[in-house]
Amino acid sequence: MRLADKVALITGAGSGMGKAAALLFAAEGAAVAAVDIDEAAAVEVAREITGNRGKAFGMRADVSNPADAQRMVEETVKRFGKLNVLYNNAGIEGEANLTANFSLEGWEKVIGVNLRGVFLGMKYAIPEMIKAGGGSIINTSSTAGLSGVRGGCAYAASKHGVIGLTKTAALEYARRNIRVNAICPGPIATPLLERIAGFQKSREVTVQSMGANTPAGRPGAPEEIAKVALFLASDEASYANGGVFAIDGGQTAS
């Protein structure tokens, strides 16, 4: 098993890419802390893992809240004795609006979850990883972290920021045996993408049509992102540090 004897904390684990990663990591031997703002969803994912004889627990946390971020790390170490893998996956899309019309409240909310949440996760996880002798941090950015997004200034800014945080921490902690990498998903068939498509109904945009605009001609599946995260979490990626991995069906190739 690729994650045998490892402990992984996954945020946004109640659905989509986070859920797919939680199930896959557990199947590969990891003890999993499934964290989500939706406690019931997190607990259900943990129940599915333990029902398959894996090790997991689910808990609620608002990753933008420092106390919650600290608590999720502390609870993981309390339950499983250490922390080897942090997958900062929780994210929101926020409102759709032109930059000058974007609300301050909307800006703060998106930056809080998508960027501050990643910072807080690393802030509290890194000391525990140092105690454990090292680890792997995987941050979810987006193809929106590689280009602009009309109507999504906060989302694009947050995802660009995630890449900056990733590269900085990768430089800072490489000698402590901590690797930090970012995944930039393109259109993936998740509840988040469904909500984005819902904003665009007047233009007949759907999850399938968003995927059809990629060279692959389809949206990705959450499991396809989870497999990349598994590689980065495992010792197989021992020389991958500070990397930015676009998993987007070729969307950013042109």
N, C-alpha and C positions, 0 to 999 in steps of 0.2 A: 504493500500500500504506500502511496506517494506521500501521505501526510501522517503516517503512523507516529504516535507519541507526540503529536503537535496539538496545540490549543489555538483555535482561531476565533476571533471576534469579528462578526460581520454585521454592519449596520444596514438598515433598509432591507433586512432579511425576511420581512413578512410577505414579499411578493416580488415578481419580476426577476431581475438579475441577481438580487440578493438571495432570494429563496432558492434559485437554481444553484447558486454557489454553496449555500448552506447544505443542501442535500448532497451535492457532489463532494464537498470537502469531508463530510461525515462518512460517505461511502468509501472514501480514500483513507479513513482512519483517524481523522481529526476529531477532537472534542470541540463542539461548536457552541459559542454564545450567540444566539440569534436575537438581534436587537432591532427594534422598530418603534416608531411613534405609535403604531397600532399594536397594543400589547396582545390582544387576542390573536392577531395574525402571527406574531412572533412565537407565542406559546404553541400555536397549532403546528408551525414548522418544526419546533423542537419536539413536539409529540410525534410527528411523523418520523423524525430521526430515531428517537428512542424506541418507537414501535418496530423499527428495523434493526434493533439491537445496537444502535449507535449511542454516543454520548452527546447530550445537548441540554440546554435550558433556554427558555425564552424570557425576555424582559422588555419593558418599555423604557425608552429614553428619547429625549429631545436632544439631538446631537449638537444643536446650537446653544444649549444651556450648559455652562461649565460644570455645574454640580452634577448634572445627569451624565455628562461625558466622563467625569472622574468616577462616578459610581459604576458605570458599566464596565470600566476597566477593573476597578477594585472587586466587583462581584465576580468577574471572570476568573481573576487570580484566586479569590476566595474559594470558588467552586472547584477549579481545576488545578490550582497550584502554580500556574505560570501563564505566560502569554507569548506565543511564537509568531502569530500571524494576525495582522489587523487589516481588514478590508473595509476601507471607508467608502461605502457604496451609497449611503442615503443621499437622496437629492430630490429637489422639486423643480418644476418648470417655471412657476410664477406666472404673473400676468403677461399678456401680449399687448404691447403698446410701443409707440414711437418714443425715443429717448426723452424728448422734451415733455412728453405727456405722461411719462412713467411716474407712478406714485412713489413717494418716499417710503411709505410703509411697505409697498411691494418690493422695492429695492432692498430694504433692510432684511426682509424675510428671506429672499432668495440668497443673498450674500451670507446671511446667518446660517442657513442649513448647508448650502453647497460649498462654502469656502471656510467660514469660521468652524463649521462642524468638522471639516477635515483637519484643520489646525488643532482643534481641541482633542480630537482622537489621537493624533500623533503626540501632542504634548503630554498626555497622560499614559499613553502606551509605551513610548520609547524608554522611559526609566525601567519599566517592567521587562522589556525586551533585553535591555542591557544586563539586568539581573539574570535573565535566562541564557545569556551567552550569545544573543543575537536574535534576528528574526526577519520577517518580510512584511513590508507595508505596501498595500495596493490601494491606490486612490482612483476613484472613478471621476475622470474628466469627461470629455465628449468631443465629437468633431466640432462642436461649437466652441471648444477651447483652442481650435486651430484656425478659425475663421470668424467673421462677423455673422450675426444673425439678425435679420430685419425683425423688429418688434420684440427682441429678446435681449436688451442691453444688459440686464442684470444677470441673466443666465450665461450669456457669453463671457461677461466679465468674471463671473464666479469660476467658470470652467477654465478660462485662461489662468486665473489665479491658482487653481489646483495644480496646474503644470508647474508654475513657479515654485510653489511649496514643495512639490515632489522633487524637483531638481535640487533645490537648496538642501532639503533634509538628506537627500542621497549623498551630497558632498560632505555634509557634516558628520554623518554616522557610518560611513563606509568602513572606517577603521575599527568600529565597534561591532562589526559583523551584522549590521542592519542594512538591508536593501530596501529601497523605496522606488516604486515604479507606478506609472499611471496608465490606465486603459482609457482610450477614447472611442466609445461605441458610436456607431452611426445609428440609423433607424433600427431599433430593436423592438420586437412585438411585446411590449410591456404595458401595464396600466398607464404609465407616464406618457408613452407615445400615443396611446388612445386618447388621453386628455388633450394633448397637443393637437391631434387630428380633429378633436371635437371643437376646438377654437376656430378651426378653419372650414367648418361645414359649408359656409357660403361659397367657398371655392372648390367644393367637392373633393376635399383632401381626405384621404383615408390612410390607415396604417399601411395597407397594401400599396396604395399609390405612392406613398412616401418611400417605401422600399423599392418600388419599380423605377424610381429615379436614380438608383445606384447602378453601377455596371453589373452587379450581380442580379439585378432585376427583381429583388425581393427584400423584405425586411429580415433582419437577423433574428435568431431565436435566443432567448436568455441563456440557454445551455451552451451556446457557442461562445458567449462571453465568459461564462463560468469556467469553461475549459482553459481559456487563456489565464484567468485568475488562478486556477489550480496550478498551472505551470509556474507562474510567478511566485506562488506561495511555497512551492516545493524546492527541494535542494537541487533539482535539475536546472533551476534558473540561478545557480550560484554566482554567475558572472554578469547577471542582468541587474543593473543599478542605474537609476536616473533615466530609465527608458520611458518613452511615450509611444504606446502601441495603439495605432488606429485600427480598430476592428469594425469595418464599415462597408464591406462589400465592394471596396474600390472607390468609394465616394470621394475621398480626398486625393485620389491618384491623378485627377485631371486638373 
